[in-house]
Amino acid sequence: MKYLCLIYSNEQTLHSHPDSPRDDECLAYSQSLEQSGRMLAAEPLESVQTATTVRMRNGKVTITDGPFAETKEQLAGFYLVEARDLNDALSIAANIPAARVGSVEVRPVRQLNLQQQAS
């Protein structure tokens, strides 16, 4: 089953906290997941200051600089993994280096229910 591990942290302290993960540590963890066959994708994100939010309301597009909402923690990156079950996914998430200074939200990926319509 696929799970998305969303990494949240406070950008102001992410790289200055004593327990902050180093890039080489994050890369090593990603490589170990890849070698185990459980890694589907992983990427760090640029600062929330680079975000652009797009909304479509009543047929009109609105584009706003910045994130959708103000929060104490920002989305910093993600891992898309293949796990046996939720417990396996939680184990993967607990070992993500950034979990030491932020949080990791684990969510199962929902399969689209696409059925062929008969003509």
ChimeraX commands (.cxc) that place a marker at each C-alpha (Angstrom):
marker #1 position 0.00,0.00,0.00 radius 0.5
marker #1 position 1.22,3.51,-0.75 radius 0.5
marker #1 position 1.60,6.09,2.00 radius 0.5
marker #1 position 2.55,9.75,1.80 radius 0.5
marker #1 position 4.71,11.05,4.65 radius 0.5
marker #1 position 4.39,14.83,4.77 radius 0.5
marker #1 position 7.19,16.52,6.70 radius 0.5
marker #1 position 6.31,19.70,8.59 radius 0.5
marker #1 position 8.73,21.94,10.43 radius 0.5
marker #1 position 9.22,25.51,11.53 radius 0.5
marker #1 position 11.32,27.06,8.76 radius 0.5
marker #1 position 12.76,29.59,11.17 radius 0.5
marker #1 position 14.42,26.89,13.28 radius 0.5
marker #1 position 14.65,23.91,10.89 radius 0.5
marker #1 position 18.37,24.26,10.20 radius 0.5
marker #1 position 19.44,25.96,13.42 radius 0.5
marker #1 position 18.05,23.53,16.02 radius 0.5
marker #1 position 20.73,21.29,17.59 radius 0.5
marker #1 position 18.83,18.15,16.46 radius 0.5
marker #1 position 18.35,19.43,12.90 radius 0.5
marker #1 position 19.12,16.81,10.26 radius 0.5
marker #1 position 21.92,17.49,7.79 radius 0.5
marker #1 position 21.35,17.09,4.06 radius 0.5
marker #1 position 23.75,14.13,3.88 radius 0.5
marker #1 position 21.83,12.37,6.66 radius 0.5
marker #1 position 18.53,12.89,4.82 radius 0.5
marker #1 position 20.07,11.62,1.59 radius 0.5
marker #1 position 21.44,8.52,3.35 radius 0.5
marker #1 position 18.00,7.72,4.78 radius 0.5
marker #1 position 16.38,8.17,1.37 radius 0.5
marker #1 position 18.98,5.88,-0.20 radius 0.5
marker #1 position 18.38,3.21,2.45 radius 0.5
marker #1 position 14.63,3.30,1.75 radius 0.5
marker #1 position 15.31,3.12,-1.97 radius 0.5
marker #1 position 17.60,0.11,-1.53 radius 0.5
marker #1 position 14.90,-1.63,0.52 radius 0.5
marker #1 position 12.48,-1.20,-2.38 radius 0.5
marker #1 position 10.04,0.89,-0.32 radius 0.5
marker #1 position 10.88,4.35,-1.72 radius 0.5
marker #1 position 8.64,5.61,-4.51 radius 0.5
marker #1 position 9.61,9.30,-4.36 radius 0.5
marker #1 position 11.02,11.88,-1.96 radius 0.5
marker #1 position 11.83,15.55,-2.30 radius 0.5
marker #1 position 12.58,18.50,-0.04 radius 0.5
marker #1 position 10.68,21.70,-0.79 radius 0.5
marker #1 position 11.92,25.26,-1.10 radius 0.5
marker #1 position 10.84,27.81,1.53 radius 0.5
marker #1 position 7.16,28.53,1.99 radius 0.5
marker #1 position 8.04,32.06,0.84 radius 0.5
marker #1 position 8.36,30.66,-2.70 radius 0.5
marker #1 position 4.84,29.17,-2.65 radius 0.5
marker #1 position 2.01,30.32,-4.89 radius 0.5
marker #1 position -1.58,29.39,-4.12 radius 0.5
marker #1 position -4.12,28.91,-6.92 radius 0.5
marker #1 position -7.89,28.93,-6.35 radius 0.5
marker #1 position -10.74,28.47,-8.81 radius 0.5
marker #1 position -14.04,29.96,-7.63 radius 0.5
marker #1 position -17.10,30.53,-9.78 radius 0.5
marker #1 position -15.02,30.09,-12.94 radius 0.5
marker #1 position -12.41,32.67,-11.89 radius 0.5
marker #1 position -8.80,31.91,-11.06 radius 0.5
marker #1 position -7.15,33.73,-8.16 radius 0.5
marker #1 position -3.39,33.49,-7.69 radius 0.5
marker #1 position -1.85,34.52,-4.38 radius 0.5
marker #1 position 1.81,34.66,-3.39 radius 0.5
marker #1 position 2.57,32.57,-0.37 radius 0.5
marker #1 position 0.99,29.57,1.32 radius 0.5
marker #1 position -2.72,28.85,1.69 radius 0.5
marker #1 position -2.72,29.46,5.45 radius 0.5
marker #1 position -0.46,30.87,8.14 radius 0.5
marker #1 position 0.83,28.10,10.40 radius 0.5
marker #1 position 3.63,27.55,12.90 radius 0.5
marker #1 position 4.97,24.64,10.84 radius 0.5
marker #1 position 5.33,24.57,7.08 radius 0.5
marker #1 position 5.41,21.70,4.60 radius 0.5
marker #1 position 9.12,21.04,4.12 radius 0.5
marker #1 position 9.10,17.90,1.99 radius 0.5
marker #1 position 7.64,14.46,1.48 radius 0.5
marker #1 position 8.33,10.77,1.10 radius 0.5
marker #1 position 6.02,8.57,-0.98 radius 0.5
marker #1 position 6.60,5.03,0.22 radius 0.5
marker #1 position 5.33,1.50,-0.26 radius 0.5
marker #1 position 4.53,-0.09,3.11 radius 0.5
marker #1 position 2.95,-3.36,4.23 radius 0.5
marker #1 position 0.46,-1.54,6.44 radius 0.5
marker #1 position 0.03,1.58,8.57 radius 0.5
marker #1 position 2.41,0.31,11.25 radius 0.5
marker #1 position 5.14,-0.18,8.66 radius 0.5
marker #1 position 4.50,3.33,7.30 radius 0.5
marker #1 position 4.66,4.79,10.82 radius 0.5
marker #1 position 7.99,3.05,11.38 radius 0.5
marker #1 position 9.34,4.58,8.18 radius 0.5
marker #1 position 8.05,8.02,9.23 radius 0.5
marker #1 position 9.55,7.77,12.72 radius 0.5
marker #1 position 13.00,7.29,11.19 radius 0.5
marker #1 position 12.81,10.30,8.86 radius 0.5
marker #1 position 15.57,12.57,10.22 radius 0.5
marker #1 position 13.39,15.71,10.11 radius 0.5
marker #1 position 10.91,14.09,12.54 radius 0.5
marker #1 position 13.36,15.07,15.31 radius 0.5
marker #1 position 12.62,18.77,14.84 radius 0.5
marker #1 position 9.18,18.73,13.25 radius 0.5
marker #1 position 6.37,16.33,12.57 radius 0.5
marker #1 position 5.50,13.78,9.91 radius 0.5
marker #1 position 1.90,13.33,8.83 radius 0.5
marker #1 position 1.29,9.83,7.42 radius 0.5
marker #1 position -1.62,9.33,5.05 radius 0.5
marker #1 position -2.61,6.39,2.89 radius 0.5
marker #1 position -2.84,7.15,-0.82 radius 0.5
marker #1 position -6.42,6.69,-2.00 radius 0.5
marker #1 position -6.97,4.72,-5.17 radius 0.5
marker #1 position -9.32,6.40,-7.61 radius 0.5
marker #1 position -12.48,4.41,-8.20 radius 0.5
marker #1 position -12.65,4.60,-11.98 radius 0.5
marker #1 position -15.21,2.33,-13.56 radius 0.5
marker #1 position -15.79,2.02,-17.27 radius 0.5
marker #1 position -19.23,3.30,-18.14 radius 0.5
marker #1 position -21.13,1.11,-20.57 radius 0.5
marker #1 position -22.34,2.86,-23.71 radius 0.5
marker link #1:1,2 radius 0.2
marker link #1:2,3 radius 0.2
marker link #1:3,4 radius 0.2
marker link #1:4,5 radius 0.2
marker link #1:5,6 radius 0.2
marker link #1:6,7 radius 0.2
marker link #1:7,8 radius 0.2
marker link #1:8,9 radius 0.2
marker link #1:9,10 radius 0.2
marker link #1:10,11 radius 0.2
marker link #1:11,12 radius 0.2
marker link #1:12,13 radius 0.2
marker link #1:13,14 radius 0.2
marker link #1:14,15 radius 0.2
marker link #1:15,16 radius 0.2
marker link #1:16,17 radius 0.2
marker link #1:17,18 radius 0.2
marker link #1:18,19 radius 0.2
marker link #1:19,20 radius 0.2
marker link #1:20,21 radius 0.2
marker link #1:21,22 radius 0.2
marker link #1:22,23 radius 0.2
marker link #1:23,24 radius 0.2
marker link #1:24,25 radius 0.2
marker link #1:25,26 radius 0.2
marker link #1:26,27 radius 0.2
marker link #1:27,28 radius 0.2
marker link #1:28,29 radius 0.2
marker link #1:29,30 radius 0.2
marker link #1:30,31 radius 0.2
marker link #1:31,32 radius 0.2
marker link #1:32,33 radius 0.2
marker link #1:33,34 radius 0.2
marker link #1:34,35 radius 0.2
marker link #1:35,36 radius 0.2
marker link #1:36,37 radius 0.2
marker link #1:37,38 radius 0.2
marker link #1:38,39 radius 0.2
marker link #1:39,40 radius 0.2
marker link #1:40,41 radius 0.2
marker link #1:41,42 radius 0.2
marker link #1:42,43 radius 0.2
marker link #1:43,44 radius 0.2
marker link #1:44,45 radius 0.2
marker link #1:45,46 radius 0.2
marker link #1:46,47 radius 0.2
marker link #1:47,48 radius 0.2
marker link #1:48,49 radius 0.2
marker link #1:49,50 radius 0.2
marker link #1:50,51 radius 0.2
marker link #1:51,52 radius 0.2
marker link #1:52,53 radius 0.2
marker link #1:53,54 radius 0.2
marker link #1:54,55 radius 0.2
marker link #1:55,56 radius 0.2
marker link #1:56,57 radius 0.2
marker link #1:57,58 radius 0.2
marker link #1:58,59 radius 0.2
marker link #1:59,60 radius 0.2
marker link #1:60,61 radius 0.2
marker link #1:61,62 radius 0.2
marker link #1:62,63 radius 0.2
marker link #1:63,64 radius 0.2
marker link #1:64,65 radius 0.2
marker link #1:65,66 radius 0.2
marker link #1:66,67 radius 0.2
marker link #1:67,68 radius 0.2
marker link #1:68,69 radius 0.2
marker link #1:69,70 radius 0.2
marker link #1:70,71 radius 0.2
marker link #1:71,72 radius 0.2
marker link #1:72,73 radius 0.2
marker link #1:73,74 radius 0.2
marker link #1:74,75 radius 0.2
marker link #1:75,76 radius 0.2
marker link #1:76,77 radius 0.2
marker link #1:77,78 radius 0.2
marker link #1:78,79 radius 0.2
marker link #1:79,80 radius 0.2
marker link #1:80,81 radius 0.2
marker link #1:81,82 radius 0.2
marker link #1:82,83 radius 0.2
marker link #1:83,84 radius 0.2
marker link #1:84,85 radius 0.2
marker link #1:85,86 radius 0.2
marker link #1:86,87 radius 0.2
marker link #1:87,88 radius 0.2
marker link #1:88,89 radius 0.2
marker link #1:89,90 radius 0.2
marker link #1:90,91 radius 0.2
marker link #1:91,92 radius 0.2
marker link #1:92,93 radius 0.2
marker link #1:93,94 radius 0.2
marker link #1:94,95 radius 0.2
marker link #1:95,96 radius 0.2
marker link #1:96,97 radius 0.2
marker link #1:97,98 radius 0.2
marker link #1:98,99 radius 0.2
marker link #1:99,100 radius 0.2
marker link #1:100,101 radius 0.2
marker link #1:101,102 radius 0.2
marker link #1:102,103 radius 0.2
marker link #1:103,104 radius 0.2
marker link #1:104,105 radius 0.2
marker link #1:105,106 radius 0.2
marker link #1:106,107 radius 0.2
marker link #1:107,108 radius 0.2
marker link #1:108,109 radius 0.2
marker link #1:109,110 radius 0.2
marker link #1:110,111 radius 0.2
marker link #1:111,112 radius 0.2
marker link #1:112,113 radius 0.2
marker link #1:113,114 radius 0.2
marker link #1:114,115 radius 0.2
marker link #1:115,116 radius 0.2
marker link #1:116,117 radius 0.2
marker link #1:117,118 radius 0.2
marker link #1:118,119 radius 0.2
view
